[in-house]
Amino acid sequence: MPHTTMLIKNGQIINRGAITHGDIYIKNDRIEKIAPSIDMEADTVIDAQGKYVMPGIIDDQVHFREPGMTYKADIASESRAAIAGGVTTFMEMPNTKPSALTQELLQDKYDIANRNSYSNYSFFMGASNENIAEVLKTNPQTVCGVKVFMGSSTGNMLVDNEEVLTNIFSNVDMLIATHCEDEATIRANMAAFQEKYGDQLNATHHPLIRNTEGCLISSSLAVGLAKKYNTRLHILHISTADEIGLFTNKIPLADKRITSEACVHHMYFTADDYPRLGNKIKCNPAIKAAHNREAIRAAVLDGTIDIIATDHAPHTKEEKALPYSQAPSGLPLIQHSLNIMLDMYRDGIFTLEQIVDKMCHAPAICFQIDDRGYLNEGYKADIAIVDPELEYTVNQDNIAYKCGWSPLEGKTFKGKNVITVVNGKIVYDYTTQLFRQGCGERLTFDR
């Protein structure tokens, strides 16, 4: 096949903790050269004057609802939304219908993504109380990790039997990602609140039902098991200040056996937003009181929390409009995660270099992803080009999620991803409204 080439000129390149002015030359699917100035012919030339050029975002936690719940989302629709937001790679969770609890069901999801994804992809193998034999068949070179729901989830995915947890933590060699909420605590809280409030129960009660204690009990159990068996543990969506003490920033990320993730909504919203947004920001674990948000931001900044992701979890407007106890948990975020982080940059909370470190570099290190997550010569050309001055208001006309809504509707952001490159191909162009399917690849891992 003939070579295809691309030259990105005059960009402000954000990579490895620095911002430099320069050019990037791409040949086929890889970055061939990065220099202050490159004078080479190319099939495609992009003038990035006045724009930031950064590695494509790697989102390590999403729910794209396929198979089984495609009325609210699917791999095609949500990966399309992802590339609009500068996300070039996703790792998707196993709690679909049916859940990915066998190697065959896991492969089914990879087959769907191979046909339909707009971005790069990987899928977690699911663990249950009964499928340890299937879990142990998982190939760590081609699957991002094993997911354990130590809290309620769709279908038969709650793992709350300590004997089973011990079996998983002591036998699984690859990364285990956990959702940590103690089910007994939540059930007791829910019963008490239902008895007290009855029909008046609403979203403002959510962070009190799914409270700090429930998170800390479960996270502490996971960390205890991981330390006992030297398990490679990654705890998802930290939502409380109290959990932060379970982690360390004293060693480099590549050397950590226990890592953690913060999600954009736990760093952006607080419990004060429930009266305005209600079930739209109902999620598990819950968005809690403001002091938790401040502690999470600080822990991300000092390296105690390692990764920023979304836990993108769409539901229909009709589902979210149900009474609190019936409305499902989760909110759609992947198209707007970079917008949220740029908002925090403009508020002086994060630098651009820190955003790239936590959304691009750190996931690649944490999951040991082959040749992605950096703008390095020889690496795969996954790139987001961002116009820092472009103002963008989230509304019905530009929401790409299949569910058709966002908790950010009406919000005007300054700064917008305008071009996304996946494996050396332009897959999204804001100006022309180009969306290109079929350029994504299955991730591989250096393990």
VOLOPA-854412 format. One record per residue (C-alpha): residue in three letters; x, y, z. Coordinates in nm, 2 decimals. Each point is the difference from the previous one (the first is absolute). Example, Ala and Ser with C-alpha at 12.3 -4.5 7.8 and 13.67 -1.06 7.14 Angstrom:
2
residu = Ala, east = 1.23, north = -0.45, up = 0.78
residu = Ser, east = 0.14, north = 0.34, up = -0.07
***
This chain:
447
residu = Met, east = 0.00, north = 0.00, up = 0.00
residu = Pro, east = 0.12, north = 0.36, up = -0.07
residu = His, east = 0.11, north = 0.20, up = 0.30
residu = Thr, east = -0.22, north = 0.27, up = 0.13
residu = Thr, east = 0.16, north = 0.31, up = 0.17
residu = Met, east = -0.12, north = 0.29, up = 0.21
residu = Leu, east = 0.18, north = 0.31, up = 0.12
residu = Ile, east = -0.13, north = 0.20, up = 0.30
residu = Lys, east = 0.16, north = 0.34, up = -0.01
residu = Asn, east = 0.05, north = 0.28, up = 0.25
residu = Gly, east = -0.17, north = -0.16, up = 0.30
residu = Gln, east = 0.05, north = 0.05, up = 0.37
residu = Ile, east = 0.10, north = -0.36, up = 0.08
residu = Ile, east = -0.09, north = -0.12, up = 0.35
residu = Asn, east = 0.19, north = -0.30, up = 0.09
residu = Arg, east = 0.21, north = -0.14, up = 0.30
residu = Gly, east = -0.06, north = 0.30, up = 0.22
residu = Ala, east = 0.10, north = 0.27, up = -0.24
residu = Ile, east = -0.16, north = 0.22, up = -0.27
residu = Thr, east = 0.22, north = 0.05, up = -0.31
residu = His, east = -0.07, north = 0.16, up = -0.34
residu = Gly, east = 0.06, north = -0.24, up = -0.29
residu = Asp, east = -0.11, north = -0.23, up = -0.28
residu = Ile, east = -0.10, north = -0.37, up = 0.00
residu = Tyr, east = 0.05, north = -0.22, up = -0.31
residu = Ile, east = -0.21, north = -0.32, up = -0.02
residu = Lys, east = 0.06, north = -0.29, up = -0.23
residu = Asn, east = -0.28, north = -0.25, up = -0.03
residu = Asp, east = -0.11, north = -0.06, up = 0.36
residu = Arg, east = 0.30, north = 0.12, up = 0.19
residu = Ile, east = 0.18, north = 0.32, up = 0.10
residu = Glu, east = 0.32, north = 0.00, up = -0.20
residu = Lys, east = 0.15, north = 0.34, up = 0.10
residu = Ile, east = -0.05, north = 0.28, up = 0.24
residu = Ala, east = 0.21, north = 0.32, up = -0.04
residu = Pro, east = -0.03, north = 0.38, up = 0.04
residu = Ser, east = -0.04, north = 0.01, up = -0.38
residu = Ile, east = -0.05, north = -0.27, up = -0.25
residu = Asp, east = 0.03, north = 0.07, up = -0.38
residu = Met, east = -0.14, north = -0.32, up = -0.16
residu = Glu, east = -0.27, north = -0.07, up = -0.25
residu = Ala, east = -0.31, north = -0.17, up = 0.14
residu = Asp, east = -0.34, north = -0.12, up = -0.13
residu = Thr, east = -0.18, north = 0.20, up = 0.27
residu = Val, east = 0.13, north = 0.32, up = 0.16
residu = Ile, east = -0.17, north = 0.15, up = 0.31
residu = Asp, east = 0.09, north = 0.35, up = 0.11
residu = Ala, east = -0.03, north = -0.01, up = 0.38
residu = Gln, east = 0.10, north = 0.37, up = 0.05
residu = Gly, east = -0.14, north = 0.12, up = 0.33
residu = Lys, east = -0.12, north = -0.35, up = 0.10
residu = Tyr, east = 0.11, north = -0.26, up = 0.25
residu = Val, east = 0.11, north = -0.34, up = -0.13
residu = Met, east = -0.02, north = -0.28, up = 0.26
residu = Pro, east = -0.01, north = -0.38, up = 0.01
residu = Gly, east = -0.35, north = -0.14, up = -0.04
residu = Ile, east = -0.17, north = -0.05, up = 0.33
residu = Ile, east = -0.02, north = -0.35, up = 0.14
residu = Asp, east = -0.32, north = -0.06, up = 0.20
residu = Asp, east = 0.04, north = -0.31, up = 0.22
residu = Gln, east = -0.36, north = -0.03, up = 0.11
residu = Val, east = -0.31, north = 0.03, up = -0.22
residu = His, east = -0.33, north = -0.18, up = -0.04
residu = Phe, east = -0.11, north = -0.01, up = -0.36
residu = Arg, east = -0.30, north = -0.23, up = 0.06
residu = Glu, east = 0.05, north = -0.25, up = -0.28
residu = Pro, east = -0.12, north = -0.27, up = -0.01
residu = Gly, east = -0.34, north = 0.00, up = 0.15
residu = Met, east = -0.07, north = 0.37, up = 0.07
residu = Thr, east = 0.05, north = 0.16, up = -0.34
residu = Tyr, east = -0.32, north = 0.20, up = 0.03
residu = Lys, east = 0.21, north = 0.24, up = 0.22
residu = Ala, east = 0.35, north = -0.03, up = -0.14
residu = Asp, east = 0.22, north = -0.22, up = -0.21
residu = Ile, east = 0.37, north = -0.04, up = -0.09
residu = Ala, east = -0.04, north = 0.20, up = -0.32
residu = Ser, east = -0.20, north = 0.29, up = 0.14
residu = Glu, east = 0.21, north = 0.05, up = 0.32
residu = Ser, east = 0.34, north = -0.05, up = -0.17
residu = Arg, east = -0.12, north = 0.26, up = -0.25
residu = Ala, east = -0.07, north = 0.24, up = 0.29
residu = Ala, east = 0.34, north = -0.09, up = 0.14
residu = Ile, east = 0.20, north = 0.11, up = -0.30
residu = Ala, east = -0.20, north = 0.33, up = -0.01
residu = Gly, east = 0.15, north = 0.06, up = 0.35
residu = Gly, east = 0.35, north = -0.10, up = -0.09
residu = Val, east = -0.02, north = -0.34, up = 0.16
residu = Thr, east = 0.18, north = -0.25, up = -0.24
residu = Thr, east = -0.01, north = -0.31, up = 0.23
residu = Phe, east = -0.25, north = -0.15, up = 0.24
residu = Met, east = -0.02, north = -0.29, up = 0.23
residu = Glu, east = -0.35, north = -0.13, up = 0.05
residu = Met, east = -0.16, north = -0.17, up = 0.29
residu = Pro, east = -0.15, north = -0.36, up = 0.00
residu = Asn, east = -0.35, north = 0.07, up = 0.15
residu = Thr, east = -0.19, north = -0.02, up = -0.33
residu = Lys, east = -0.28, north = -0.24, up = -0.08
residu = Pro, east = 0.12, north = -0.27, up = 0.00
residu = Ser, east = 0.30, north = 0.09, up = 0.23
residu = Ala, east = 0.34, north = -0.08, up = -0.14
residu = Leu, east = 0.06, north = -0.29, up = 0.24
residu = Thr, east = 0.13, north = -0.25, up = -0.25
residu = Gln, east = 0.28, north = 0.02, up = -0.25
residu = Glu, east = -0.25, north = -0.04, up = -0.29
residu = Leu, east = -0.22, north = 0.28, up = 0.13
residu = Leu, east = 0.31, north = 0.22, up = 0.04
residu = Gln, east = 0.10, north = -0.08, up = -0.36
residu = Asp, east = -0.34, north = 0.10, up = -0.12
residu = Lys, east = 0.06, north = 0.35, up = 0.12
residu = Tyr, east = 0.34, north = 0.02, up = -0.17
residu = Asp, east = -0.17, north = -0.12, up = -0.32
residu = Ile, east = -0.26, north = 0.28, up = 0.02
residu = Ala, east = 0.27, north = 0.26, up = 0.06
residu = Asn, east = 0.21, north = -0.13, up = -0.29
residu = Arg, east = -0.30, north = 0.06, up = -0.22
residu = Asn, east = -0.14, north = 0.33, up = 0.14
residu = Ser, east = 0.24, north = 0.19, up = 0.23
residu = Tyr, east = 0.12, north = 0.35, up = -0.10
residu = Ser, east = 0.29, north = -0.02, up = 0.25
residu = Asn, east = 0.24, north = -0.25, up = 0.15
residu = Tyr, east = -0.15, north = -0.24, up = 0.25
residu = Ser, east = 0.05, north = -0.26, up = 0.27
residu = Phe, east = -0.25, north = -0.19, up = 0.22
residu = Phe, east = 0.02, north = -0.12, up = 0.36
residu = Met, east = -0.07, north = -0.36, up = 0.08
residu = Gly, east = -0.27, north = -0.02, up = 0.26
residu = Ala, east = 0.02, north = -0.19, up = 0.33
residu = Ser, east = -0.29, north = -0.15, up = 0.18
residu = Asn, east = -0.05, north = -0.23, up = 0.30
residu = Glu, east = 0.02, north = -0.31, up = -0.23
residu = Asn, east = 0.23, north = 0.06, up = -0.30
residu = Ile, east = 0.36, north = 0.00, up = 0.14
residu = Ala, east = 0.10, north = -0.28, up = -0.26
residu = Glu, east = -0.11, north = 0.23, up = -0.29
residu = Val, east = 0.18, north = 0.30, up = 0.16
residu = Leu, east = 0.32, north = -0.19, up = 0.02
residu = Lys, east = -0.01, north = -0.06, up = -0.38
residu = Thr, east = 0.03, north = 0.37, up = -0.07
residu = Asn, east = 0.30, north = 0.10, up = -0.21
residu = Pro, east = 0.18, north = 0.30, up = 0.17
residu = Gln, east = 0.17, north = 0.10, up = -0.33
residu = Thr, east = -0.33, north = 0.06, up = -0.18
residu = Val, east = -0.25, north = 0.09, up = 0.28
residu = Cys, east = 0.03, north = 0.31, up = 0.22
residu = Gly, east = -0.10, north = -0.16, up = 0.33
residu = Val, east = -0.25, north = -0.19, up = 0.21
residu = Lys, east = -0.29, north = 0.20, up = 0.15
residu = Val, east = -0.14, north = -0.08, up = 0.34
residu = Phe, east = -0.32, north = 0.17, up = 0.12
residu = Met, east = 0.04, north = 0.01, up = 0.38
residu = Gly, east = -0.33, north = 0.18, up = 0.00
residu = Ser, east = -0.33, north = -0.03, up = -0.19
residu = Ser, east = 0.00, north = -0.02, up = -0.38
residu = Thr, east = -0.20, north = -0.13, up = -0.29
residu = Gly, east = -0.09, north = -0.37, up = 0.00
residu = Asn, east = 0.21, north = -0.26, up = 0.19
residu = Met, east = 0.31, north = 0.21, up = 0.05
residu = Leu, east = 0.00, north = 0.09, up = 0.37
residu = Val, east = 0.29, north = -0.18, up = 0.16
residu = Asp, east = -0.06, north = 0.03, up = 0.38
residu = Asn, east = 0.12, north = -0.35, up = 0.11
residu = Glu, east = 0.33, north = 0.04, up = 0.18
residu = Glu, east = 0.11, north = -0.35, up = -0.09
residu = Val, east = -0.06, north = 0.08, up = -0.37
residu = Leu, east = 0.18, north = 0.33, up = 0.03
residu = Thr, east = 0.30, north = -0.18, up = 0.16
residu = Asn, east = 0.00, north = -0.25, up = -0.28
residu = Ile, east = 0.00, north = 0.28, up = -0.26
residu = Phe, east = 0.27, north = 0.22, up = 0.17
residu = Ser, east = 0.23, north = -0.30, up = 0.07
residu = Asn, east = -0.02, north = -0.15, up = -0.35
residu = Val, east = -0.04, north = 0.27, up = -0.26
residu = Asp, east = 0.34, north = 0.12, up = -0.13
residu = Met, east = -0.13, north = 0.29, up = -0.20
residu = Leu, east = -0.14, north = 0.34, up = 0.10
residu = Ile, east = -0.32, north = -0.02, up = 0.20
residu = Ala, east = -0.22, north = 0.31, up = -0.01
residu = Thr, east = -0.26, north = 0.04, up = 0.27
residu = His, east = -0.32, north = 0.19, up = 0.07
residu = Cys, east = 0.01, north = 0.03, up = 0.38
residu = Glu, east = -0.32, north = 0.06, up = 0.19
residu = Asp, east = -0.11, north = -0.22, up = 0.29
residu = Glu, east = -0.34, north = -0.15, up = -0.09
residu = Ala, east = -0.11, north = -0.07, up = 0.36
residu = Thr, east = 0.06, north = 0.36, up = 0.10
residu = Ile, east = -0.19, north = 0.13, up = -0.30
residu = Arg, east = -0.30, north = -0.23, up = 0.05
residu = Ala, east = -0.03, north = 0.09, up = 0.36
residu = Asn, east = 0.02, north = 0.37, up = -0.08
residu = Met, east = -0.26, north = -0.03, up = -0.28
residu = Ala, east = -0.25, north = -0.18, up = 0.23
residu = Ala, east = 0.04, north = 0.27, up = 0.26
residu = Phe, east = -0.05, north = 0.28, up = -0.24
residu = Gln, east = -0.30, north = -0.16, up = -0.17
residu = Glu, east = -0.16, north = -0.05, up = 0.34
residu = Lys, east = 0.07, north = 0.37, up = 0.09
residu = Tyr, east = -0.08, north = 0.17, up = -0.33
residu = Gly, east = -0.23, north = -0.24, up = -0.19
residu = Asp, east = -0.11, north = 0.17, up = -0.32
residu = Gln, east = 0.20, north = 0.31, up = 0.08
residu = Leu, east = 0.33, north = -0.18, up = -0.05
residu = Asn, east = 0.20, north = 0.18, up = -0.27
residu = Ala, east = 0.35, north = 0.05, up = -0.15
residu = Thr, east = 0.12, north = 0.22, up = 0.29
residu = His, east = -0.01, north = -0.31, up = 0.22
residu = His, east = 0.22, north = -0.19, up = -0.24
residu = Pro, east = 0.34, north = 0.09, up = 0.15
residu = Leu, east = -0.14, north = -0.08, up = 0.35
residu = Ile, east = -0.12, north = -0.35, up = -0.11
residu = Arg, east = 0.31, north = -0.08, up = -0.20
residu = Asn, east = 0.21, north = 0.16, up = 0.26
residu = Thr, east = 0.37, north = 0.04, up = 0.09
residu = Glu, east = -0.01, north = -0.29, up = 0.24
residu = Gly, east = -0.12, north = -0.24, up = -0.27
residu = Cys, east = 0.28, north = 0.11, up = -0.24
residu = Leu, east = 0.28, north = -0.02, up = 0.27
residu = Ile, east = -0.10, north = -0.35, up = 0.13
residu = Ser, east = 0.01, north = -0.14, up = -0.35
residu = Ser, east = 0.32, north = 0.18, up = -0.12
residu = Ser, east = 0.17, north = -0.10, up = 0.32
residu = Leu, east = -0.09, north = -0.36, up = -0.06
residu = Ala, east = 0.13, north = 0.01, up = -0.35
residu = Val, east = 0.33, north = 0.16, up = 0.10
residu = Gly, east = 0.04, north = -0.25, up = 0.28
residu = Leu, east = -0.04, north = -0.29, up = -0.23
residu = Ala, east = 0.23, north = 0.15, up = -0.26
residu = Lys, east = 0.28, north = 0.06, up = 0.26
residu = Lys, east = -0.05, north = -0.35, up = 0.13
residu = Tyr, east = 0.03, north = -0.17, up = -0.34
residu = Asn, east = 0.21, north = 0.26, up = -0.18
residu = Thr, east = -0.28, north = 0.05, up = -0.25
residu = Arg, east = 0.01, north = 0.26, up = -0.27
residu = Leu, east = -0.30, north = 0.21, up = 0.12
residu = His, east = -0.16, north = 0.31, up = -0.16
residu = Ile, east = -0.29, north = 0.15, up = 0.19
residu = Leu, east = -0.23, north = 0.20, up = -0.22
residu = His, east = -0.19, north = 0.33, up = 0.06
residu = Ile, east = 0.12, north = 0.11, up = 0.34
residu = Ser, east = -0.27, north = 0.22, up = 0.15
residu = Thr, east = 0.10, north = 0.07, up = 0.36
residu = Ala, east = 0.27, north = 0.18, up = 0.18
residu = Asp, east = 0.02, north = -0.29, up = 0.25
residu = Glu, east = 0.12, north = -0.25, up = -0.27
residu = Ile, east = 0.30, north = 0.20, up = -0.11
residu = Gly, east = 0.21, north = -0.12, up = 0.30
residu = Leu, east = -0.01, north = -0.35, up = -0.15
residu = Phe, east = 0.23, north = 0.11, up = -0.28
residu = Thr, east = 0.35, north = 0.14, up = -0.04
residu = Asn, east = 0.20, north = 0.25, up = -0.21
residu = Lys, east = 0.33, north = -0.11, up = 0.14
residu = Ile, east = 0.10, north = -0.22, up = -0.29
residu = Pro, east = -0.02, north = 0.04, up = -0.38
residu = Leu, east = -0.33, north = -0.11, up = -0.17
residu = Ala, east = 0.18, north = -0.27, up = -0.20
residu = Asp, east = 0.11, north = -0.16, up = 0.33
residu = Lys, east = -0.34, north = 0.01, up = 0.18
residu = Arg, east = -0.19, north = -0.32, up = 0.07
residu = Ile, east = -0.31, north = 0.19, up = 0.12
residu = Thr, east = -0.13, north = 0.29, up = -0.20
residu = Ser, east = -0.31, north = 0.21, up = -0.02
residu = Glu, east = -0.21, north = 0.21, up = -0.23
residu = Ala, east = -0.20, north = 0.32, up = 0.04
residu = Cys, east = -0.30, north = 0.09, up = -0.23
residu = Val, east = -0.07, north = 0.34, up = -0.14
residu = His, east = -0.34, north = 0.02, up = 0.16
residu = His, east = 0.13, north = -0.06, up = 0.35
residu = Met, east = 0.25, north = 0.29, up = -0.06
residu = Tyr, east = -0.26, north = 0.23, up = -0.16
residu = Phe, east = -0.34, north = -0.04, up = 0.17
residu = Thr, east = -0.08, north = -0.01, up = 0.38
residu = Ala, east = -0.30, north = -0.10, up = 0.20
residu = Asp, east = -0.11, north = 0.36, up = -0.03
residu = Asp, east = -0.09, north = -0.07, up = -0.36
residu = Tyr, east = -0.27, north = -0.26, up = 0.07
residu = Pro, east = -0.28, north = 0.26, up = 0.05
residu = Arg, east = 0.07, north = 0.13, up = -0.35
residu = Leu, east = 0.08, north = -0.32, up = -0.19
residu = Gly, east = -0.16, north = -0.27, up = 0.21
residu = Asn, east = 0.02, north = -0.35, up = -0.15
residu = Lys, east = 0.21, north = 0.13, up = -0.29
residu = Ile, east = 0.30, north = -0.02, up = 0.22
residu = Lys, east = -0.11, north = -0.31, up = 0.20
residu = Cys, east = 0.29, north = -0.24, up = -0.04
residu = Asn, east = 0.18, north = -0.27, up = 0.19
residu = Pro, east = 0.21, north = 0.08, up = 0.20
residu = Ala, east = -0.19, north = 0.32, up = 0.08
residu = Ile, east = 0.11, north = 0.35, up = -0.05
residu = Lys, east = 0.05, north = 0.11, up = 0.36
residu = Ala, east = 0.05, north = 0.32, up = 0.21
residu = Ala, east = 0.24, north = 0.26, up = -0.13
residu = His, east = 0.29, north = -0.08, up = 0.23
residu = Asn, east = 0.03, north = -0.34, up = -0.18
residu = Arg, east = 0.04, north = 0.18, up = -0.34
residu = Glu, east = 0.28, north = 0.22, up = 0.14
residu = Ala, east = 0.18, north = -0.30, up = 0.15
residu = Ile, east = -0.02, north = -0.20, up = -0.33
residu = Arg, east = 0.13, north = 0.29, up = -0.20
residu = Ala, east = 0.29, north = 0.04, up = 0.24
residu = Ala, east = 0.08, north = -0.38, up = -0.01
residu = Val, east = 0.00, north = 0.01, up = -0.38
residu = Leu, east = 0.24, north = 0.29, up = 0.00
residu = Asp, east = 0.25, north = -0.15, up = 0.25
residu = Gly, east = -0.01, north = -0.34, up = -0.17
residu = Thr, east = -0.18, north = -0.20, up = 0.26
residu = Ile, east = -0.29, north = -0.06, up = -0.25
residu = Asp, east = 0.15, north = -0.10, up = -0.33
residu = Ile, east = -0.25, north = 0.03, up = -0.28
residu = Ile, east = -0.29, north = 0.22, up = -0.11
residu = Ala, east = -0.29, north = -0.17, up = -0.19
residu = Thr, east = -0.37, north = 0.03, up = -0.04
residu = Asp, east = -0.20, north = -0.32, up = 0.09
residu = His, east = -0.21, north = 0.11, up = -0.29
residu = Ala, east = -0.34, north = -0.17, up = 0.06
residu = Pro, east = -0.29, north = 0.11, up = -0.21
residu = His, east = -0.37, north = -0.05, up = 0.07
residu = Thr, east = -0.31, north = 0.13, up = -0.18
residu = Lys, east = -0.17, north = 0.33, up = 0.10
residu = Glu, east = -0.31, north = -0.21, up = 0.09
residu = Glu, east = 0.20, north = -0.22, up = 0.23
residu = Lys, east = 0.16, north = 0.29, up = 0.18
residu = Ala, east = -0.34, north = 0.17, up = 0.04
residu = Leu, east = -0.13, north = -0.29, up = 0.21
residu = Pro, east = -0.03, north = 0.04, up = 0.38
residu = Tyr, east = 0.33, north = -0.01, up = 0.18
residu = Ser, east = -0.02, north = -0.36, up = 0.12
residu = Gln, east = -0.08, north = -0.12, up = -0.36
residu = Ala, east = 0.23, north = 0.22, up = -0.20
residu = Pro, east = 0.33, north = -0.17, up = -0.10
residu = Ser, east = 0.34, north = 0.13, up = 0.10
residu = Gly, east = 0.25, north = 0.14, up = -0.25
residu = Leu, east = 0.05, north = 0.30, up = -0.22
residu = Pro, east = 0.14, north = 0.06, up = -0.35
residu = Leu, east = 0.33, north = 0.18, up = 0.00
residu = Ile, east = 0.26, north = -0.13, up = -0.26
residu = Gln, east = -0.07, north = 0.27, up = -0.26
residu = His, east = 0.06, north = 0.28, up = 0.26
residu = Ser, east = 0.27, north = -0.13, up = 0.24
residu = Leu, east = 0.27, north = 0.22, up = -0.16
residu = Asn, east = -0.24, north = 0.30, up = 0.00
residu = Ile, east = -0.05, north = -0.06, up = 0.38
residu = Met, east = 0.38, north = -0.02, up = 0.06
residu = Leu, east = 0.07, north = 0.31, up = -0.22
residu = Asp, east = -0.26, north = 0.18, up = 0.22
residu = Met, east = 0.20, north = -0.10, up = 0.31
residu = Tyr, east = 0.32, north = 0.11, up = -0.18
residu = Arg, east = -0.15, north = 0.35, up = -0.06
residu = Asp, east = -0.09, north = 0.01, up = 0.37
residu = Gly, east = 0.36, north = -0.07, up = 0.09
residu = Ile, east = -0.05, north = -0.34, up = 0.15
residu = Phe, east = 0.19, north = -0.21, up = -0.26
residu = Thr, east = 0.27, north = 0.09, up = -0.25
residu = Leu, east = -0.02, north = -0.13, up = -0.36
residu = Glu, east = 0.30, north = -0.22, up = 0.06
residu = Gln, east = -0.17, north = -0.16, up = 0.31
residu = Ile, east = -0.32, north = -0.06, up = -0.20
residu = Val, east = 0.20, north = -0.19, up = -0.27
residu = Asp, east = 0.19, north = -0.19, up = 0.26
residu = Lys, east = -0.31, north = -0.13, up = 0.17
residu = Met, east = -0.22, north = -0.06, up = -0.30
residu = Cys, east = 0.26, north = -0.12, up = -0.26
residu = His, east = 0.33, north = -0.10, up = 0.15
residu = Ala, east = -0.11, north = -0.16, up = 0.33
residu = Pro, east = -0.26, north = -0.24, up = -0.15
residu = Ala, east = 0.27, north = -0.12, up = -0.24
residu = Ile, east = 0.24, north = -0.06, up = 0.29
residu = Cys, east = -0.26, north = -0.15, up = 0.24
residu = Phe, east = -0.13, north = -0.25, up = -0.26
residu = Gln, east = 0.33, north = -0.05, up = -0.17
residu = Ile, east = -0.15, north = 0.08, up = -0.34
residu = Asp, east = 0.23, north = -0.06, up = -0.30
residu = Asp, east = 0.12, north = 0.32, up = -0.18
residu = Arg, east = -0.28, north = 0.24, up = 0.09
residu = Gly, east = -0.07, north = 0.28, up = 0.24
residu = Tyr, east = 0.29, north = 0.22, up = -0.11
residu = Leu, east = 0.11, north = 0.21, up = -0.29
residu = Asn, east = 0.32, north = -0.20, up = -0.05
residu = Glu, east = 0.18, north = -0.09, up = -0.32
residu = Gly, east = -0.09, north = -0.36, up = -0.09
residu = Tyr, east = -0.32, north = 0.01, up = 0.20
residu = Lys, east = -0.35, north = -0.04, up = -0.15
residu = Ala, east = -0.13, north = 0.33, up = -0.13
residu = Asp, east = -0.30, north = 0.06, up = 0.23
residu = Ile, east = -0.03, north = 0.38, up = 0.03
residu = Ala, east = -0.25, north = 0.26, up = 0.11
residu = Ile, east = 0.03, north = 0.36, up = -0.13
residu = Val, east = -0.16, north = 0.26, up = 0.22
residu = Asp, east = -0.10, north = 0.35, up = -0.07
residu = Pro, east = 0.04, north = 0.18, up = 0.34
residu = Glu, east = -0.20, north = 0.30, up = -0.11
residu = Leu, east = -0.30, north = -0.17, up = -0.15
residu = Glu, east = -0.32, north = 0.05, up = 0.20
residu = Tyr, east = -0.24, north = -0.29, up = 0.01
residu = Thr, east = -0.34, north = -0.03, up = 0.16
residu = Val, east = -0.13, north = -0.34, up = 0.07
residu = Asn, east = -0.35, north = -0.04, up = -0.15
residu = Gln, east = -0.23, north = -0.25, up = -0.17
residu = Asp, east = 0.14, north = 0.08, up = -0.34
residu = Asn, east = 0.36, north = -0.10, up = 0.08
residu = Ile, east = -0.04, north = -0.29, up = 0.25
residu = Ala, east = 0.13, north = -0.31, up = -0.16
residu = Tyr, east = -0.12, north = -0.25, up = 0.26
residu = Lys, east = -0.28, north = -0.23, up = -0.11
residu = Cys, east = -0.19, north = 0.09, up = 0.32
residu = Gly, east = -0.02, north = 0.35, up = -0.13
residu = Trp, east = 0.06, north = 0.19, up = 0.32
residu = Ser, east = 0.28, north = 0.13, up = 0.23
residu = Pro, east = 0.00, north = 0.14, up = 0.36
residu = Leu, east = 0.21, north = 0.28, up = -0.16
residu = Glu, east = -0.27, north = 0.13, up = -0.23
residu = Gly, east = 0.01, north = 0.38, up = -0.03
residu = Lys, east = 0.36, north = 0.02, up = 0.13
residu = Thr, east = 0.24, north = 0.20, up = -0.22
residu = Phe, east = 0.36, north = -0.13, up = 0.00
residu = Lys, east = 0.30, north = 0.18, up = -0.13
residu = Gly, east = 0.23, north = -0.25, up = -0.18
residu = Lys, east = -0.11, north = -0.28, up = -0.23
residu = Asn, east = 0.16, north = -0.30, up = -0.16
residu = Val, east = -0.03, north = 0.07, up = -0.38
residu = Ile, east = 0.20, north = -0.28, up = -0.17
residu = Thr, east = 0.05, north = -0.36, up = 0.12
residu = Val, east = 0.25, north = -0.23, up = -0.16
residu = Val, east = -0.02, north = -0.38, up = 0.07
residu = Asn, east = 0.28, north = -0.22, up = -0.13
residu = Gly, east = 0.11, north = 0.27, up = -0.24
residu = Lys, east = -0.34, north = 0.07, up = -0.15
residu = Ile, east = -0.22, north = 0.30, up = 0.06
residu = Val, east = -0.32, north = -0.14, up = 0.15
residu = Tyr, east = -0.16, north = 0.32, up = 0.12
residu = Asp, east = 0.01, north = 0.36, up = -0.13
residu = Tyr, east = -0.22, north = 0.25, up = 0.18
residu = Thr, east = 0.00, north = 0.25, up = -0.29
residu = Thr, east = -0.13, north = -0.24, up = -0.26
residu = Gln, east = -0.18, north = -0.22, up = 0.25
residu = Leu, east = 0.19, north = -0.30, up = -0.13
residu = Phe, east = -0.04, north = -0.33, up = 0.19
residu = Arg, east = 0.20, north = -0.29, up = -0.13
residu = Gln, east = -0.06, north = -0.36, up = 0.11
residu = Gly, east = 0.23, north = -0.30, up = -0.02
residu = Cys, east = 0.34, north = 0.14, up = 0.09
residu = Gly, east = 0.01, north = -0.12, up = 0.36
residu = Glu, east = 0.20, north = -0.31, up = 0.11
residu = Arg, east = -0.01, north = -0.24, up = 0.29
residu = Leu, east = 0.25, north = 0.09, up = 0.26
residu = Thr, east = 0.29, north = -0.22, up = 0.09
residu = Phe, east = 0.19, north = 0.01, up = 0.33
residu = Asp, east = 0.37, north = -0.04, up = 0.09
residu = Arg, east = -0.04, north = -0.25, up = 0.28
***
